[in-house]
Amino acid sequence: MVVMSSLEFEPPKYARVVLELRRRIENGDYPPGSLLPSESQLVREFAVGRTTVVRALQMLQQDGWITREHGRGSFVKGRPGPAGVRASRRGLALLDRPETQPGVTVVDVGQVDAPAEVAGLLGLDGGSRVLARRALTVRDEIASDLVTCWFPPELVYGTDLDQPGPLPVGLRDHLRTVKDLRVDHISERLTARLPVGDEARLLQIKKSAPVLVMVAGMHDASDVVRFVAEVVMPGSLHELEDVYSVPD
């Protein structure tokens, strides 16, 4: 029998930061609207690296505990409500993210052959042309994710999706306003692979570094996939792990 030391079960450092900051928010030490300690202060208090603190703050933001404002800091929102869908669902998050948000850069926009998986989800024939829109997110000088959205031509017509400039509103608001399209539900699939194309360069990682890939189908109320999104994330920043409180 192999005896494992307790160190092998020690939670990642960023998880300790997340749990402690959540505890302080729940206890009222950091009330809604208050400013969290700066990254430098958290680095000193928890005796961890800056990357660890950034990862912890990203998780808190994705789960709806805080908001982060470029140049100002992190502000407390409070304990997220018991909603059925977690705020950290990336497919949902990108629907509401304006491309004018700090740290988001539109990489390219143009017509491409639909990848096989995308064509299958959209019900298109192989080789069908779709509009691909890619945007890179960099937070605190660290590339966080590369998002590609594929749209069939009939959905693009009459919208600003094919424009090279950043969209000032999220995809959900834009498509609802211009096309009267309501995204009813999202199906997500998460896999791991090595970077392809220019992903390694854009994400500032080695070509041998694994990435996590989330592919989301955006369904309307009749369960038809209207467009597809792919989020590519550096594996070193995004782990298949969650940290959450256990209710009494």
C-alpha positions in Angstrom: 0.0 0.0 0.0 1.3 3.5 -0.9 1.0 6.0 1.9 0.5 9.5 0.7 1.6 12.5 2.8 -0.9 15.1 3.8 0.9 17.6 1.6 -0.4 15.8 -1.5 -3.9 16.7 -0.5 -3.2 20.4 0.4 -5.6 22.6 -1.6 -4.0 24.9 -4.2 -2.8 28.2 -2.8 -5.4 30.3 -4.7 -8.2 28.2 -3.2 -7.1 29.2 0.3 -7.3 32.9 -0.8 -10.8 32.4 -2.3 -12.2 30.6 0.8 -10.8 33.3 3.2 -12.1 36.2 1.1 -15.5 34.6 0.7 -15.6 34.0 4.5 -14.9 37.7 5.1 -17.5 38.8 2.7 -20.1 36.5 4.3 -19.2 37.6 7.8 -19.5 41.3 6.8 -15.9 42.1 7.2 -16.0 43.3 3.6 -19.6 44.5 3.1 -21.2 45.0 -0.4 -19.7 48.0 -2.2 -16.5 48.0 -0.2 -13.0 47.8 -1.8 -11.0 44.7 -1.3 -7.3 45.0 -0.3 -5.1 45.6 -3.3 -3.3 42.7 -5.0 0.0 43.8 -3.4 -1.6 43.7 0.1 -3.1 40.3 -0.6 0.3 39.0 -1.8 1.9 40.1 1.5 -1.0 38.9 3.7 -1.3 35.4 2.2 2.5 35.0 1.4 1.7 33.9 -2.2 2.7 35.1 -5.6 0.9 37.7 -7.7 -0.4 35.1 -10.2 -2.1 33.2 -7.3 -3.8 36.3 -6.1 -4.9 37.2 -9.7 -6.4 33.7 -10.1 -8.3 33.9 -6.8 -9.8 37.3 -7.8 -10.7 36.0 -11.2 -12.6 33.1 -9.6 -14.4 35.4 -7.2 -15.4 37.7 -10.1 -16.6 34.8 -12.3 -18.7 33.4 -9.4 -20.3 36.8 -8.8 -18.8 37.7 -5.4 -16.9 40.8 -6.6 -16.5 43.1 -9.6 -13.1 44.3 -10.8 -12.6 47.8 -12.3 -9.4 48.5 -14.3 -7.3 51.0 -12.4 -9.6 51.1 -9.3 -9.5 47.6 -7.8 -11.9 44.9 -6.7 -15.3 45.8 -5.2 -17.6 43.4 -3.2 -21.0 42.5 -4.6 -21.9 40.1 -1.8 -22.8 36.5 -1.6 -24.3 35.3 -4.9 -27.9 34.3 -4.8 -29.0 30.7 -5.0 -29.5 30.9 -8.8 -29.6 27.6 -10.7 -27.0 28.8 -13.1 -23.6 29.7 -11.7 -22.2 33.1 -12.7 -19.0 31.4 -13.7 -20.6 29.6 -16.7 -18.4 30.9 -19.4 -21.0 30.6 -22.2 -23.4 32.8 -20.2 -20.7 35.3 -19.2 -19.5 35.9 -22.8 -23.1 36.6 -23.9 -23.1 39.7 -21.7 -19.5 40.9 -22.1 -19.1 44.0 -24.2 -15.9 43.9 -26.4 -15.2 47.5 -25.2 -14.6 46.1 -21.7 -11.0 46.8 -20.4 -8.7 44.0 -21.4 -10.7 42.7 -24.3 -9.3 43.0 -27.9 -10.9 42.0 -31.1 -8.3 39.8 -32.9 -10.0 39.2 -36.2 -13.4 39.1 -37.9 -14.1 37.3 -41.2 -15.7 34.6 -43.2 -14.2 31.1 -42.7 -15.1 27.5 -43.5 -17.1 26.2 -40.5 -15.1 23.6 -38.4 -16.7 20.2 -38.4 -17.9 20.5 -34.9 -19.4 23.9 -35.5 -21.1 22.9 -38.7 -22.6 19.9 -36.9 -24.0 22.0 -34.1 -25.4 24.5 -36.6 -26.8 21.9 -38.9 -24.7 23.0 -41.8 -23.1 21.0 -44.6 -19.3 20.5 -44.4 -17.4 23.4 -45.9 -20.2 25.9 -45.3 -19.1 29.5 -44.8 -19.7 31.2 -41.4 -18.6 34.4 -39.8 -15.9 33.9 -37.2 -15.4 36.6 -34.6 -12.4 36.3 -32.2 -11.5 38.3 -29.1 -8.7 38.0 -26.6 -9.0 38.8 -23.0 -6.0 40.0 -21.0 -6.4 40.6 -17.3 -3.5 42.1 -15.2 -1.1 41.5 -18.1 -2.0 37.8 -18.2 -3.8 36.3 -21.2 -6.9 34.7 -19.7 -8.9 33.4 -22.7 -9.4 33.5 -26.4 -13.1 33.5 -27.5 -14.2 32.6 -31.0 -17.9 32.9 -32.0 -19.2 31.4 -35.3 -22.4 32.8 -36.8 -24.4 31.6 -39.9 -24.9 34.2 -42.6 -28.6 34.5 -42.0 -28.0 35.6 -38.4 -25.2 38.1 -39.4 -27.4 40.0 -41.9 -28.5 43.3 -40.5 -26.2 43.2 -37.5 -22.8 44.6 -36.5 -21.3 41.2 -36.1 -19.2 41.4 -39.2 -17.8 44.8 -38.3 -14.1 44.9 -37.3 -14.6 47.3 -34.3 -15.5 46.1 -30.8 -19.2 45.6 -30.0 -20.2 48.1 -27.2 -22.8 45.7 -25.9 -22.9 42.0 -25.2 -24.0 39.5 -27.9 -27.2 38.8 -26.1 -28.4 42.5 -26.0 -27.2 43.1 -29.6 -29.0 40.1 -31.1 -32.1 40.6 -29.0 -32.3 44.3 -30.2 -31.4 43.8 -33.9 -32.7 40.3 -34.6 -35.2 39.7 -31.9 -33.3 36.6 -30.9 -33.5 35.3 -27.4 -30.9 32.7 -26.3 -33.0 30.3 -24.3 -30.4 27.9 -23.1 -26.7 26.9 -23.6 -25.1 23.5 -24.0 -21.4 23.4 -23.0 -18.7 20.8 -23.6 -15.2 21.0 -22.0 -12.2 19.2 -23.4 -8.4 19.6 -23.2 -5.9 19.7 -26.1 -2.7 21.4 -27.2 -2.8 24.9 -28.8 -3.5 25.1 -32.6 -2.9 27.8 -35.1 -1.9 31.1 -33.4 -3.4 30.2 -30.0 -0.1 29.7 -28.3 1.2 33.1 -29.5 -2.0 35.0 -28.5 -2.3 33.3 -25.1 1.4 33.8 -24.5 2.0 30.1 -23.7 4.3 27.4 -25.1 3.0 25.2 -27.9 3.5 22.2 -25.6 1.3 23.8 -22.9 -2.2 22.3 -22.7 -5.3 24.4 -23.0 -8.9 23.9 -21.8 -11.5 24.3 -24.5 -15.2 25.0 -23.8 -17.5 24.8 -26.8 -21.0 26.3 -26.2 -24.0 26.0 -28.4 -26.5 28.9 -28.1 -30.0 27.5 -28.4 -33.2 29.4 -29.0 -36.5 28.3 -27.4 -37.1 25.6 -30.1 -33.7 24.0 -29.2 -32.1 25.1 -32.4 -28.4 26.2 -32.1 -28.2 29.7 -33.5 -24.5 30.3 -33.1 -21.5 28.6 -31.4 -18.8 30.0 -29.1 -15.5 28.5 -28.2 -13.4 29.6 -25.2 -9.8 28.5 -25.2 -8.1 28.9 -21.8 -4.5 28.3 -20.7 -4.5 25.1 -18.6 -2.2 26.6 -16.0 -4.7 29.3 -15.2 -8.0 27.4 -15.4 -8.3 24.1 -13.5 -11.2 21.7 -13.3 -11.8 22.7 -9.7 -14.3 24.7 -7.6 -14.3 26.1 -4.1 -17.6 26.7 -2.4 -19.2 26.9 1.1 -21.3 24.1 2.5 -24.6 25.4 3.9 -25.6 24.4 7.4 
